[in-house]
Amino acid sequence: MVRRGFTLIEIMIVVAIIALLMTLTISVVGRVGHASKVRTCKAMMKDLERAAHSYKSVFGSYPRDYLENFSYLSSDSGSQEEQIRYK
């Protein structure tokens, strides 16, 4: 007797293996995306540092900090969620 097709157990095992591989792939892609964001942030911070040093070499002092005048940074303004978002 020649067997044709797959049994239900064989199909379920293949589906489980595919699901496991997809889970692993998605988690790796998520970590790569996070690492990319961290790298971009570090590069931007380095650019800001270079800009501040360039400003100091031209004007003799670092740029003034204007953030102290922004009302949303004070502790009594806005909801806690808004304060966290802007800090």
Secondary structure, DSSP 8 states (H G I E B T S, - for coil): ----S--HHHHHHHHHHHHHHHHHHHHHHHHHHHHHHHHHHHHHHHHHHHHHHHHHHHHSS----GGGG-GGGSTTSS-HHHHHHH-
